[in-house]
Amino acid sequence: MPKALQESEALVFTSEFESYGLIATEAAAAGLALVVADGIGCVGDTVLARAGVNALIYPPGDVDALADAMLQLLVNDKLRLDMQQASRSIAAEHDIPVAAAIMESVVNKVCARGGGENMAARVDVAPEA
């Protein structure tokens, strides 16, 4: 799969519903522009597929909108290249150390607010080596 992604310029993900859609994460890490349906969990301003930034989003089942999005990436080199670069940047925000740091921060905030009565101490998800 990594070789196929590296040889591509865009991912067209036509699933009408996915709880997240891990292939979109893999494609973004490979620097692909994305075309995805709006029913996928990775679509949104704070997640991986960001409308107009690294992804063109279309309504699920709307074949004309899907075709239009695909055509935009095919004929507009600047748009495709900008979205490819954005995918690389956004994917870097979704790696394991970043996710661990976010989880650590959330747990520690809960503990600081008194919500972690059952926790013996602060959580350190990514301890120093």
Backbone atoms as SQL, in Angstrom:
CREATE TABLE atoms (id INTEGER PRIMARY KEY, chain TEXT, resi INTEGER, resn TEXT, atom TEXT, x REAL, y REAL, z REAL);
INSERT INTO atoms VALUES
  (1, 'A', 1, 'MET', 'N', 0.806, -1.202, 0.000),
  (2, 'A', 1, 'MET', 'CA', 0.000, 0.000, 0.000),
  (3, 'A', 1, 'MET', 'C', 0.854, 1.273, 0.000),
  (4, 'A', 2, 'PRO', 'N', 1.928, 1.355, 0.791),
  (5, 'A', 2, 'PRO', 'CA', 2.718, 2.588, 0.777),
  (6, 'A', 2, 'PRO', 'C', 3.241, 2.943, -0.626),
  (7, 'A', 3, 'LYS', 'N', 3.656, 1.948, -1.390),
  (8, 'A', 3, 'LYS', 'CA', 4.160, 2.227, -2.737),
  (9, 'A', 3, 'LYS', 'C', 3.054, 2.797, -3.624),
  (10, 'A', 4, 'ALA', 'N', 1.876, 2.217, -3.549),
  (11, 'A', 4, 'ALA', 'CA', 0.751, 2.718, -4.344),
  (12, 'A', 4, 'ALA', 'C', 0.418, 4.161, -3.969),
  (13, 'A', 5, 'LEU', 'N', 0.448, 4.475, -2.684),
  (14, 'A', 5, 'LEU', 'CA', 0.163, 5.845, -2.247),
  (15, 'A', 5, 'LEU', 'C', 1.247, 6.810, -2.714),
  (16, 'A', 6, 'GLN', 'N', 2.501, 6.393, -2.632),
  (17, 'A', 6, 'GLN', 'CA', 3.608, 7.260, -3.036),
  (18, 'A', 6, 'GLN', 'C', 3.597, 7.548, -4.536),
  (19, 'A', 7, 'GLU', 'N', 3.004, 6.672, -5.310),
  (20, 'A', 7, 'GLU', 'CA', 2.933, 6.871, -6.748),
  (21, 'A', 7, 'GLU', 'C', 1.680, 7.634, -7.171),
  (22, 'A', 8, 'SER', 'N', 0.877, 8.046, -6.207),
  (23, 'A', 8, 'SER', 'CA', -0.390, 8.722, -6.488),
  (24, 'A', 8, 'SER', 'C', -0.285, 10.209, -6.174),
  (25, 'A', 9, 'GLU', 'N', -1.285, 10.943, -6.616),
  (26, 'A', 9, 'GLU', 'CA', -1.348, 12.380, -6.337),
  (27, 'A', 9, 'GLU', 'C', -2.549, 12.746, -5.477),
  (28, 'A', 10, 'ALA', 'N', -3.549, 11.868, -5.467),
  (29, 'A', 10, 'ALA', 'CA', -4.766, 12.140, -4.698),
  (30, 'A', 10, 'ALA', 'C', -5.411, 10.820, -4.281),
  (31, 'A', 11, 'LEU', 'N', -6.166, 10.889, -3.207),
  (32, 'A', 11, 'LEU', 'CA', -6.979, 9.765, -2.762),
  (33, 'A', 11, 'LEU', 'C', -8.437, 10.159, -2.947),
  (34, 'A', 12, 'VAL', 'N', -9.180, 9.332, -3.642),
  (35, 'A', 12, 'VAL', 'CA', -10.619, 9.516, -3.779),
  (36, 'A', 12, 'VAL', 'C', -11.257, 8.421, -2.926),
  (37, 'A', 13, 'PHE', 'N', -11.851, 8.840, -1.819),
  (38, 'A', 13, 'PHE', 'CA', -12.395, 7.910, -0.817),
  (39, 'A', 13, 'PHE', 'C', -13.911, 8.032, -0.855),
  (40, 'A', 14, 'THR', 'N', -14.578, 7.069, -1.488),
  (41, 'A', 14, 'THR', 'CA', -16.004, 7.196, -1.774),
  (42, 'A', 14, 'THR', 'C', -16.929, 6.537, -0.765),
  (43, 'A', 15, 'SER', 'N', -16.390, 6.054, 0.329),
  (44, 'A', 15, 'SER', 'CA', -17.249, 5.454, 1.342),
  (45, 'A', 15, 'SER', 'C', -18.257, 6.498, 1.826),
  (46, 'A', 16, 'GLU', 'N', -19.494, 6.069, 2.013),
  (47, 'A', 16, 'GLU', 'CA', -20.514, 7.007, 2.477),
  (48, 'A', 16, 'GLU', 'C', -20.510, 7.169, 3.988),
  (49, 'A', 17, 'PHE', 'N', -19.953, 6.178, 4.700),
  (50, 'A', 17, 'PHE', 'CA', -19.828, 6.297, 6.151),
  (51, 'A', 17, 'PHE', 'C', -18.651, 5.463, 6.621),
  (52, 'A', 18, 'GLU', 'N', -17.809, 6.077, 7.386),
  (53, 'A', 18, 'GLU', 'CA', -16.694, 5.406, 8.071),
  (54, 'A', 18, 'GLU', 'C', -16.564, 6.108, 9.413),
  (55, 'A', 19, 'SER', 'N', -16.307, 5.345, 10.454),
  (56, 'A', 19, 'SER', 'CA', -16.152, 5.988, 11.761),
  (57, 'A', 19, 'SER', 'C', -14.966, 6.949, 11.750),
  (58, 'A', 20, 'TYR', 'N', -13.928, 6.629, 11.004),
  (59, 'A', 20, 'TYR', 'CA', -12.817, 7.572, 10.832),
  (60, 'A', 20, 'TYR', 'C', -12.277, 7.514, 9.411),
  (61, 'A', 21, 'GLY', 'N', -11.811, 6.371, 8.951),
  (62, 'A', 21, 'GLY', 'CA', -11.248, 6.257, 7.610),
  (63, 'A', 21, 'GLY', 'C', -9.736, 6.340, 7.639),
  (64, 'A', 22, 'LEU', 'N', -9.113, 5.315, 8.201),
  (65, 'A', 22, 'LEU', 'CA', -7.655, 5.304, 8.370),
  (66, 'A', 22, 'LEU', 'C', -6.895, 5.499, 7.059),
  (67, 'A', 23, 'ILE', 'N', -7.440, 5.040, 5.949),
  (68, 'A', 23, 'ILE', 'CA', -6.742, 5.201, 4.675),
  (69, 'A', 23, 'ILE', 'C', -6.503, 6.679, 4.362),
  (70, 'A', 24, 'ALA', 'N', -7.375, 7.553, 4.806),
  (71, 'A', 24, 'ALA', 'CA', -7.180, 8.990, 4.585),
  (72, 'A', 24, 'ALA', 'C', -5.947, 9.487, 5.340),
  (73, 'A', 25, 'THR', 'N', -5.722, 8.965, 6.541),
  (74, 'A', 25, 'THR', 'CA', -4.530, 9.321, 7.310),
  (75, 'A', 25, 'THR', 'C', -3.281, 8.851, 6.583),
  (76, 'A', 26, 'GLU', 'N', -3.315, 7.619, 6.088),
  (77, 'A', 26, 'GLU', 'CA', -2.169, 7.074, 5.362),
  (78, 'A', 26, 'GLU', 'C', -1.902, 7.879, 4.087),
  (79, 'A', 27, 'ALA', 'N', -2.967, 8.257, 3.392),
  (80, 'A', 27, 'ALA', 'CA', -2.817, 9.035, 2.162),
  (81, 'A', 27, 'ALA', 'C', -2.256, 10.426, 2.454),
  (82, 'A', 28, 'ALA', 'N', -2.736, 11.050, 3.504),
  (83, 'A', 28, 'ALA', 'CA', -2.224, 12.381, 3.863),
  (84, 'A', 28, 'ALA', 'C', -0.749, 12.305, 4.234),
  (85, 'A', 29, 'ALA', 'N', -0.369, 11.275, 4.971),
  (86, 'A', 29, 'ALA', 'CA', 1.039, 11.109, 5.340),
  (87, 'A', 29, 'ALA', 'C', 1.912, 10.920, 4.100),
  (88, 'A', 30, 'ALA', 'N', 1.334, 10.345, 3.052),
  (89, 'A', 30, 'ALA', 'CA', 2.060, 10.168, 1.797),
  (90, 'A', 30, 'ALA', 'C', 2.012, 11.431, 0.938),
  (91, 'A', 31, 'GLY', 'N', 1.337, 12.470, 1.413),
  (92, 'A', 31, 'GLY', 'CA', 1.289, 13.741, 0.706),
  (93, 'A', 31, 'GLY', 'C', 0.269, 13.805, -0.407),
  (94, 'A', 32, 'LEU', 'N', -0.858, 13.142, -0.235),
  (95, 'A', 32, 'LEU', 'CA', -1.902, 13.167, -1.252),
  (96, 'A', 32, 'LEU', 'C', -2.983, 14.184, -0.922),
  (97, 'A', 33, 'ALA', 'N', -3.510, 14.813, -1.966),
  (98, 'A', 33, 'ALA', 'CA', -4.730, 15.600, -1.820),
  (99, 'A', 33, 'ALA', 'C', -5.863, 14.599, -1.616),
  (100, 'A', 34, 'LEU', 'N', -6.931, 15.019, -0.945),
  (101, 'A', 34, 'LEU', 'CA', -8.020, 14.101, -0.620),
  (102, 'A', 34, 'LEU', 'C', -9.339, 14.556, -1.231),
  (103, 'A', 35, 'VAL', 'N', -10.117, 13.593, -1.679),
  (104, 'A', 35, 'VAL', 'CA', -11.516, 13.803, -2.050),
  (105, 'A', 35, 'VAL', 'C', -12.287, 12.796, -1.211),
  (106, 'A', 36, 'VAL', 'N', -13.126, 13.294, -0.310),
  (107, 'A', 36, 'VAL', 'CA', -13.834, 12.398, 0.608),
  (108, 'A', 36, 'VAL', 'C', -15.278, 12.848, 0.800),
  (109, 'A', 37, 'ALA', 'N', -16.130, 11.874, 1.108),
  (110, 'A', 37, 'ALA', 'CA', -17.536, 12.158, 1.397),
  (111, 'A', 37, 'ALA', 'C', -17.673, 12.762, 2.785),
  (112, 'A', 38, 'ASP', 'N', -18.686, 13.573, 2.940),
  (113, 'A', 38, 'ASP', 'CA', -18.916, 14.285, 4.192),
  (114, 'A', 38, 'ASP', 'C', -19.390, 13.386, 5.337),
  (115, 'A', 39, 'GLY', 'N', -19.597, 12.096, 5.106),
  (116, 'A', 39, 'GLY', 'CA', -20.048, 11.217, 6.175),
  (117, 'A', 39, 'GLY', 'C', -18.924, 10.502, 6.893),
  (118, 'A', 40, 'ILE', 'N', -17.695, 10.835, 6.561),
  (119, 'A', 40, 'ILE', 'CA', -16.546, 10.133, 7.118),
  (120, 'A', 40, 'ILE', 'C', -16.042, 10.872, 8.356),
  (121, 'A', 41, 'GLY', 'N', -15.658, 10.124, 9.381),
  (122, 'A', 41, 'GLY', 'CA', -15.261, 10.715, 10.657),
  (123, 'A', 41, 'GLY', 'C', -14.004, 11.562, 10.624),
  (124, 'A', 42, 'CYS', 'N', -13.179, 11.412, 9.603),
  (125, 'A', 42, 'CYS', 'CA', -11.933, 12.196, 9.551),
  (126, 'A', 42, 'CYS', 'C', -12.136, 13.560, 8.909),
  (127, 'A', 43, 'VAL', 'N', -13.378, 13.924, 8.595),
  (128, 'A', 43, 'VAL', 'CA', -13.685, 15.208, 7.969),
  (129, 'A', 43, 'VAL', 'C', -14.028, 16.235, 9.038),
  (130, 'A', 44, 'GLY', 'N', -13.341, 17.368, 9.023),
  (131, 'A', 44, 'GLY', 'CA', -13.643, 18.441, 9.969),
  (132, 'A', 44, 'GLY', 'C', -12.478, 19.385, 10.124),
  (133, 'A', 45, 'ASP', 'N', -12.720, 20.502, 10.760),
  (134, 'A', 45, 'ASP', 'CA', -11.699, 21.545, 10.906),
  (135, 'A', 45, 'ASP', 'C', -10.544, 21.158, 11.803),
  (136, 'A', 46, 'THR', 'N', -10.743, 20.199, 12.700),
  (137, 'A', 46, 'THR', 'CA', -9.681, 19.839, 13.639),
  (138, 'A', 46, 'THR', 'C', -9.184, 18.413, 13.448),
  (139, 'A', 47, 'VAL', 'N', -9.691, 17.726, 12.448),
  (140, 'A', 47, 'VAL', 'CA', -9.227, 16.372, 12.184),
  (141, 'A', 47, 'VAL', 'C', -8.451, 16.353, 10.875),
  (142, 'A', 48, 'LEU', 'N', -8.363, 15.242, 10.222),
  (143, 'A', 48, 'LEU', 'CA', -7.441, 15.083, 9.107),
  (144, 'A', 48, 'LEU', 'C', -7.882, 15.718, 7.796),
  (145, 'A', 49, 'ALA', 'N', -9.076, 15.432, 7.327),
  (146, 'A', 49, 'ALA', 'CA', -9.544, 15.932, 6.035),
  (147, 'A', 49, 'ALA', 'C', -10.235, 17.275, 6.247),
  (148, 'A', 50, 'ARG', 'N', -9.557, 18.339, 5.894),
  (149, 'A', 50, 'ARG', 'CA', -10.050, 19.695, 6.142),
  (150, 'A', 50, 'ARG', 'C', -10.490, 20.330, 4.828),
  (151, 'A', 51, 'ALA', 'N', -11.765, 20.653, 4.769),
  (152, 'A', 51, 'ALA', 'CA', -12.373, 21.178, 3.548),
  (153, 'A', 51, 'ALA', 'C', -11.633, 22.406, 3.037),
  (154, 'A', 52, 'GLY', 'N', -11.233, 22.346, 1.773),
  (155, 'A', 52, 'GLY', 'CA', -10.571, 23.475, 1.143),
  (156, 'A', 52, 'GLY', 'C', -9.118, 23.636, 1.525),
  (157, 'A', 53, 'VAL', 'N', -8.633, 22.846, 2.464),
  (158, 'A', 53, 'VAL', 'CA', -7.239, 22.933, 2.893),
  (159, 'A', 53, 'VAL', 'C', -6.438, 21.801, 2.252),
  (160, 'A', 54, 'ASN', 'N', -6.796, 20.585, 2.584),
  (161, 'A', 54, 'ASN', 'CA', -6.143, 19.426, 1.970),
  (162, 'A', 54, 'ASN', 'C', -7.159, 18.469, 1.360),
  (163, 'A', 55, 'ALA', 'N', -8.433, 18.858, 1.413),
  (164, 'A', 55, 'ALA', 'CA', -9.486, 17.949, 0.953),
  (165, 'A', 55, 'ALA', 'C', -10.618, 18.697, 0.276),
  (166, 'A', 56, 'LEU', 'N', -11.175, 18.036, -0.716),
  (167, 'A', 56, 'LEU', 'CA', -12.433, 18.472, -1.312),
  (168, 'A', 56, 'LEU', 'C', -13.494, 17.510, -0.794),
  (169, 'A', 57, 'ILE', 'N', -14.532, 18.060, -0.204),
  (170, 'A', 57, 'ILE', 'CA', -15.565, 17.279, 0.454),
  (171, 'A', 57, 'ILE', 'C', -16.836, 17.348, -0.394),
  (172, 'A', 58, 'TYR', 'N', -17.484, 16.214, -0.564),
  (173, 'A', 58, 'TYR', 'CA', -18.723, 16.187, -1.332),
  (174, 'A', 58, 'TYR', 'C', -19.798, 15.443, -0.534),
  (175, 'A', 59, 'PRO', 'N', -21.075, 15.736, -0.801),
  (176, 'A', 59, 'PRO', 'CA', -22.154, 15.037, -0.090),
  (177, 'A', 59, 'PRO', 'C', -22.177, 13.560, -0.474),
  (178, 'A', 60, 'PRO', 'N', -22.324, 12.673, 0.498),
  (179, 'A', 60, 'PRO', 'CA', -22.357, 11.240, 0.201),
  (180, 'A', 60, 'PRO', 'C', -23.421, 10.908, -0.854),
  (181, 'A', 61, 'GLY', 'N', -23.032, 10.112, -1.830),
  (182, 'A', 61, 'GLY', 'CA', -23.962, 9.687, -2.867),
  (183, 'A', 61, 'GLY', 'C', -24.148, 10.662, -4.013),
  (184, 'A', 62, 'ASP', 'N', -23.562, 11.848, -3.929),
  (185, 'A', 62, 'ASP', 'CA', -23.710, 12.867, -4.985),
  (186, 'A', 62, 'ASP', 'C', -22.621, 12.658, -6.033),
  (187, 'A', 63, 'VAL', 'N', -22.947, 11.884, -7.059),
  (188, 'A', 63, 'VAL', 'CA', -21.971, 11.516, -8.076),
  (189, 'A', 63, 'VAL', 'C', -21.471, 12.735, -8.845),
  (190, 'A', 64, 'ASP', 'N', -22.341, 13.697, -9.111),
  (191, 'A', 64, 'ASP', 'CA', -21.918, 14.897, -9.832),
  (192, 'A', 64, 'ASP', 'C', -20.908, 15.704, -9.018),
  (193, 'A', 65, 'ALA', 'N', -21.162, 15.847, -7.720),
  (194, 'A', 65, 'ALA', 'CA', -20.231, 16.584, -6.858),
  (195, 'A', 65, 'ALA', 'C', -18.897, 15.848, -6.758),
  (196, 'A', 66, 'LEU', 'N', -18.945, 14.530, -6.689),
  (197, 'A', 66, 'LEU', 'CA', -17.717, 13.729, -6.663),
  (198, 'A', 66, 'LEU', 'C', -16.928, 13.949, -7.948),
  (199, 'A', 67, 'ALA', 'N', -17.596, 13.877, -9.086),
  (200, 'A', 67, 'ALA', 'CA', -16.921, 14.086, -10.368),
  (201, 'A', 67, 'ALA', 'C', -16.327, 15.491, -10.453),
  (202, 'A', 68, 'ASP', 'N', -17.053, 16.497, -9.969),
  (203, 'A', 68, 'ASP', 'CA', -16.546, 17.877, -9.981),
  (204, 'A', 68, 'ASP', 'C', -15.284, 18.001, -9.129),
  (205, 'A', 69, 'ALA', 'N', -15.284, 17.387, -7.951),
  (206, 'A', 69, 'ALA', 'CA', -14.113, 17.451, -7.070),
  (207, 'A', 69, 'ALA', 'C', -12.909, 16.782, -7.726),
  (208, 'A', 70, 'MET', 'N', -13.140, 15.624, -8.320),
  (209, 'A', 70, 'MET', 'CA', -12.048, 14.923, -8.992),
  (210, 'A', 70, 'MET', 'C', -11.506, 15.757, -10.150),
  (211, 'A', 71, 'LEU', 'N', -12.395, 16.377, -10.912),
  (212, 'A', 71, 'LEU', 'CA', -11.980, 17.201, -12.043),
  (213, 'A', 71, 'LEU', 'C', -11.173, 18.413, -11.574),
  (214, 'A', 72, 'GLN', 'N', -11.579, 19.022, -10.456),
  (215, 'A', 72, 'GLN', 'CA', -10.822, 20.168, -9.920),
  (216, 'A', 72, 'GLN', 'C', -9.365, 19.785, -9.671),
  (217, 'A', 73, 'LEU', 'N', -9.138, 18.642, -9.041),
  (218, 'A', 73, 'LEU', 'CA', -7.758, 18.220, -8.756),
  (219, 'A', 73, 'LEU', 'C', -7.011, 17.828, -10.024),
  (220, 'A', 74, 'LEU', 'N', -7.723, 17.349, -11.008),
  (221, 'A', 74, 'LEU', 'CA', -7.100, 16.941, -12.260),
  (222, 'A', 74, 'LEU', 'C', -6.625, 18.141, -13.074),
  (223, 'A', 75, 'VAL', 'N', -7.413, 19.201, -13.118),
  (224, 'A', 75, 'VAL', 'CA', -7.087, 20.331, -13.997),
  (225, 'A', 75, 'VAL', 'C', -6.395, 21.496, -13.286),
  (226, 'A', 76, 'ASN', 'N', -6.464, 21.541, -11.959),
  (227, 'A', 76, 'ASN', 'CA', -5.902, 22.675, -11.223),
  (228, 'A', 76, 'ASN', 'C', -4.643, 22.216, -10.470),
  (229, 'A', 77, 'ASP', 'N', -3.498, 22.354, -11.144),
  (230, 'A', 77, 'ASP', 'CA', -2.241, 21.903, -10.546),
  (231, 'A', 77, 'ASP', 'C', -1.932, 22.614, -9.234),
  (232, 'A', 78, 'LYS', 'N', -2.173, 23.926, -9.168),
  (233, 'A', 78, 'LYS', 'CA', -1.859, 24.674, -7.946),
  (234, 'A', 78, 'LYS', 'C', -2.701, 24.175, -6.774),
  (235, 'A', 79, 'LEU', 'N', -3.977, 23.976, -7.001),
  (236, 'A', 79, 'LEU', 'CA', -4.850, 23.464, -5.948),
  (237, 'A', 79, 'LEU', 'C', -4.354, 22.107, -5.466),
  (238, 'A', 80, 'ARG', 'N', -4.069, 21.210, -6.395),
  (239, 'A', 80, 'ARG', 'CA', -3.611, 19.864, -6.029),
  (240, 'A', 80, 'ARG', 'C', -2.298, 19.921, -5.256),
  (241, 'A', 81, 'LEU', 'N', -1.342, 20.704, -5.731),
  (242, 'A', 81, 'LEU', 'CA', -0.045, 20.801, -5.051),
  (243, 'A', 81, 'LEU', 'C', -0.178, 21.430, -3.666),
  (244, 'A', 82, 'ASP', 'N', -1.003, 22.468, -3.548),
  (245, 'A', 82, 'ASP', 'CA', -1.230, 23.099, -2.236),
  (246, 'A', 82, 'ASP', 'C', -1.873, 22.113, -1.261),
  (247, 'A', 83, 'MET', 'N', -2.829, 21.337, -1.756),
  (248, 'A', 83, 'MET', 'CA', -3.493, 20.366, -0.886),
  (249, 'A', 83, 'MET', 'C', -2.554, 19.225, -0.510),
  (250, 'A', 84, 'GLN', 'N', -1.670, 18.839, -1.411),
  (251, 'A', 84, 'GLN', 'CA', -0.688, 17.802, -1.092),
  (252, 'A', 84, 'GLN', 'C', 0.231, 18.274, 0.032),
  (253, 'A', 85, 'GLN', 'N', 0.710, 19.506, -0.062),
  (254, 'A', 85, 'GLN', 'CA', 1.581, 20.046, 0.983),
  (255, 'A', 85, 'GLN', 'C', 0.827, 20.161, 2.308),
  (256, 'A', 86, 'ALA', 'N', -0.412, 20.610, 2.240),
  (257, 'A', 86, 'ALA', 'CA', -1.220, 20.718, 3.466),
  (258, 'A', 86, 'ALA', 'C', -1.432, 19.348, 4.099),
  (259, 'A', 87, 'SER', 'N', -1.633, 18.320, 3.281),
  (260, 'A', 87, 'SER', 'CA', -1.807, 16.969, 3.821),
  (261, 'A', 87, 'SER', 'C', -0.584, 16.540, 4.609),
  (262, 'A', 88, 'ARG', 'N', 0.601, 16.815, 4.075),
  (263, 'A', 88, 'ARG', 'CA', 1.829, 16.452, 4.799),
  (264, 'A', 88, 'ARG', 'C', 1.885, 17.154, 6.158),
  (265, 'A', 89, 'SER', 'N', 1.565, 18.428, 6.166),
  (266, 'A', 89, 'SER', 'CA', 1.603, 19.201, 7.414),
  (267, 'A', 89, 'SER', 'C', 0.561, 18.703, 8.414),
  (268, 'A', 90, 'ILE', 'N', -0.643, 18.470, 7.943),
  (269, 'A', 90, 'ILE', 'CA', -1.715, 18.015, 8.831),
  (270, 'A', 90, 'ILE', 'C', -1.411, 16.617, 9.359),
  (271, 'A', 91, 'ALA', 'N', -0.889, 15.745, 8.499),
  (272, 'A', 91, 'ALA', 'CA', -0.565, 14.378, 8.932),
  (273, 'A', 91, 'ALA', 'C', 0.467, 14.383, 10.050),
  (274, 'A', 92, 'ALA', 'N', 1.384, 15.342, 10.025),
  (275, 'A', 92, 'ALA', 'CA', 2.401, 15.430, 11.080),
  (276, 'A', 92, 'ALA', 'C', 1.773, 15.705, 12.448),
  (277, 'A', 93, 'GLU', 'N', 0.579, 16.296, 12.454),
  (278, 'A', 93, 'GLU', 'CA', -0.133, 16.569, 13.706),
  (279, 'A', 93, 'GLU', 'C', -0.798, 15.312, 14.261),
  (280, 'A', 94, 'HIS', 'N', -0.806, 14.235, 13.488),
  (281, 'A', 94, 'HIS', 'CA', -1.539, 13.031, 13.870),
  (282, 'A', 94, 'HIS', 'C', -0.624, 11.848, 14.148),
  (283, 'A', 95, 'ASP', 'N', 0.616, 12.112, 14.552),
  (284, 'A', 95, 'ASP', 'CA', 1.514, 10.990, 14.848),
  (285, 'A', 95, 'ASP', 'C', 1.384, 10.575, 16.317),
  (286, 'A', 96, 'ILE', 'N', 2.017, 9.492, 16.670),
  (287, 'A', 96, 'ILE', 'CA', 1.865, 8.923, 18.018),
  (288, 'A', 96, 'ILE', 'C', 2.342, 9.863, 19.126),
  (289, 'A', 97, 'PRO', 'N', 3.510, 10.496, 19.026),
  (290, 'A', 97, 'PRO', 'CA', 3.919, 11.405, 20.110),
  (291, 'A', 97, 'PRO', 'C', 2.950, 12.570, 20.315),
  (292, 'A', 98, 'VAL', 'N', 2.410, 13.103, 19.225),
  (293, 'A', 98, 'VAL', 'CA', 1.445, 14.202, 19.352),
  (294, 'A', 98, 'VAL', 'C', 0.174, 13.698, 20.029),
  (295, 'A', 99, 'ALA', 'N', -0.336, 12.548, 19.593),
  (296, 'A', 99, 'ALA', 'CA', -1.545, 11.981, 20.208),
  (297, 'A', 99, 'ALA', 'C', -1.313, 11.682, 21.689),
  (298, 'A', 100, 'ALA', 'N', -0.148, 11.134, 22.024),
  (299, 'A', 100, 'ALA', 'CA', 0.163, 10.825, 23.426),
  (300, 'A', 100, 'ALA', 'C', 0.219, 12.094, 24.263),
  (301, 'A', 101, 'ALA', 'N', 0.811, 13.146, 23.729),
  (302, 'A', 101, 'ALA', 'CA', 0.895, 14.406, 24.468),
  (303, 'A', 101, 'ALA', 'C', -0.493, 14.995, 24.705),
  (304, 'A', 102, 'ILE', 'N', -1.369, 14.900, 23.706),
  (305, 'A', 102, 'ILE', 'CA', -2.736, 15.404, 23.865),
  (306, 'A', 102, 'ILE', 'C', -3.470, 14.590, 24.933),
  (307, 'A', 103, 'MET', 'N', -3.335, 13.273, 24.880),
  (308, 'A', 103, 'MET', 'CA', -3.997, 12.425, 25.884),
  (309, 'A', 103, 'MET', 'C', -3.471, 12.737, 27.282),
  (310, 'A', 104, 'GLU', 'N', -2.166, 12.901, 27.407),
  (311, 'A', 104, 'GLU', 'CA', -1.565, 13.229, 28.700),
  (312, 'A', 104, 'GLU', 'C', -2.116, 14.544, 29.232),
  (313, 'A', 105, 'SER', 'N', -2.210, 15.535, 28.373),
  (314, 'A', 105, 'SER', 'CA', -2.719, 16.835, 28.768),
  (315, 'A', 105, 'SER', 'C', -4.169, 16.751, 29.252),
  (316, 'A', 106, 'VAL', 'N', -4.995, 16.016, 28.525),
  (317, 'A', 106, 'VAL', 'CA', -6.406, 15.880, 28.905),
  (318, 'A', 106, 'VAL', 'C', -6.539, 15.178, 30.248),
  (319, 'A', 107, 'VAL', 'N', -5.841, 14.084, 30.439),
  (320, 'A', 107, 'VAL', 'CA', -5.920, 13.344, 31.703),
  (321, 'A', 107, 'VAL', 'C', -5.440, 14.220, 32.862),
  (322, 'A', 108, 'ASN', 'N', -4.359, 14.944, 32.661),
  (323, 'A', 108, 'ASN', 'CA', -3.836, 15.797, 33.731),
  (324, 'A', 108, 'ASN', 'C', -4.792, 16.943, 34.056),
  (325, 'A', 109, 'LYS', 'N', -5.491, 17.475, 33.044),
  (326, 'A', 109, 'LYS', 'CA', -6.481, 18.520, 33.311),
  (327, 'A', 109, 'LYS', 'C', -7.636, 17.964, 34.130),
  (328, 'A', 110, 'VAL', 'N', -8.075, 16.755, 33.808),
  (329, 'A', 110, 'VAL', 'CA', -9.151, 16.121, 34.583),
  (330, 'A', 110, 'VAL', 'C', -8.704, 15.932, 36.033),
  (331, 'A', 111, 'CYS', 'N', -7.483, 15.448, 36.210),
  (332, 'A', 111, 'CYS', 'CA', -6.958, 15.241, 37.565),
  (333, 'A', 111, 'CYS', 'C', -6.865, 16.561, 38.326),
  (334, 'A', 112, 'ALA', 'N', -6.416, 17.611, 37.647),
  (335, 'A', 112, 'ALA', 'CA', -6.264, 18.921, 38.294),
  (336, 'A', 112, 'ALA', 'C', -7.612, 19.502, 38.713),
  (337, 'A', 113, 'ARG', 'N', -8.660, 19.158, 38.021),
  (338, 'A', 113, 'ARG', 'CA', -9.998, 19.663, 38.348),
  (339, 'A', 113, 'ARG', 'C', -10.700, 18.801, 39.396),
  (340, 'A', 114, 'GLY', 'N', -10.021, 17.783, 39.855),
  (341, 'A', 114, 'GLY', 'CA', -10.619, 16.925, 40.876),
  (342, 'A', 114, 'GLY', 'C', -11.411, 15.768, 40.308),
  (343, 'A', 115, 'GLY', 'N', -11.319, 15.566, 38.996),
  (344, 'A', 115, 'GLY', 'CA', -12.070, 14.482, 38.382),
  (345, 'A', 115, 'GLY', 'C', -11.341, 13.163, 38.394),
  (346, 'A', 116, 'GLY', 'N', -10.145, 13.143, 38.921),
  (347, 'A', 116, 'GLY', 'CA', -9.366, 11.912, 38.894),
  (348, 'A', 116, 'GLY', 'C', -9.137, 11.347, 40.276),
  (349, 'A', 117, 'GLU', 'N', -10.180, 11.328, 41.100),
  (350, 'A', 117, 'GLU', 'CA', -10.033, 10.854, 42.477),
  (351, 'A', 117, 'GLU', 'C', -9.481, 9.439, 42.557),
  (352, 'A', 118, 'ASN', 'N', -9.758, 8.623, 41.558),
  (353, 'A', 118, 'ASN', 'CA', -9.314, 7.238, 41.573),
  (354, 'A', 118, 'ASN', 'C', -7.903, 7.056, 41.013),
  (355, 'A', 119, 'MET', 'N', -7.288, 8.129, 40.621),
  (356, 'A', 119, 'MET', 'CA', -5.925, 8.032, 40.092),
  (357, 'A', 119, 'MET', 'C', -4.939, 8.386, 41.186),
  (358, 'A', 120, 'ALA', 'N', -3.947, 7.550, 41.374),
  (359, 'A', 120, 'ALA', 'CA', -2.987, 7.750, 42.458),
  (360, 'A', 120, 'ALA', 'C', -2.078, 8.949, 42.202),
  (361, 'A', 121, 'ALA', 'N', -1.744, 9.203, 40.963),
  (362, 'A', 121, 'ALA', 'CA', -0.818, 10.298, 40.642),
  (363, 'A', 121, 'ALA', 'C', -1.106, 10.793, 39.237),
  (364, 'A', 122, 'ARG', 'N', -0.428, 11.847, 38.891),
  (365, 'A', 122, 'ARG', 'CA', -0.547, 12.364, 37.525),
  (366, 'A', 122, 'ARG', 'C', -0.106, 11.303, 36.538),
  (367, 'A', 123, 'VAL', 'N', -0.722, 11.307, 35.399),
  (368, 'A', 123, 'VAL', 'CA', -0.376, 10.358, 34.349),
  (369, 'A', 123, 'VAL', 'C', 0.729, 10.927, 33.487),
  (370, 'A', 124, 'ASP', 'N', 1.699, 10.111, 33.192),
  (371, 'A', 124, 'ASP', 'CA', 2.774, 10.497, 32.288),
  (372, 'A', 124, 'ASP', 'C', 2.777, 9.502, 31.145),
  (373, 'A', 125, 'VAL', 'N', 2.079, 9.850, 30.053),
  (374, 'A', 125, 'VAL', 'CA', 1.914, 8.939, 28.934),
  (375, 'A', 125, 'VAL', 'C', 3.217, 8.714, 28.192),
  (376, 'A', 126, 'ALA', 'N', 4.004, 9.780, 28.056),
  (377, 'A', 126, 'ALA', 'CA', 5.255, 9.682, 27.303),
  (378, 'A', 126, 'ALA', 'C', 6.427, 10.052, 28.211),
  (379, 'A', 127, 'PRO', 'N', 6.814, 9.158, 29.117),
  (380, 'A', 127, 'PRO', 'CA', 7.890, 9.472, 30.055),
  (381, 'A', 127, 'PRO', 'C', 9.216, 9.710, 29.330),
  (382, 'A', 128, 'GLU', 'N', 10.032, 10.524, 29.940),
  (383, 'A', 128, 'GLU', 'CA', 11.369, 10.770, 29.387),
  (384, 'A', 128, 'GLU', 'C', 12.187, 9.488, 29.437),
  (385, 'A', 129, 'ALA', 'N', 12.969, 9.259, 28.399),
  (386, 'A', 129, 'ALA', 'CA', 13.794, 8.050, 28.344),
  (387, 'A', 129, 'ALA', 'C', 15.040, 8.192, 29.186);
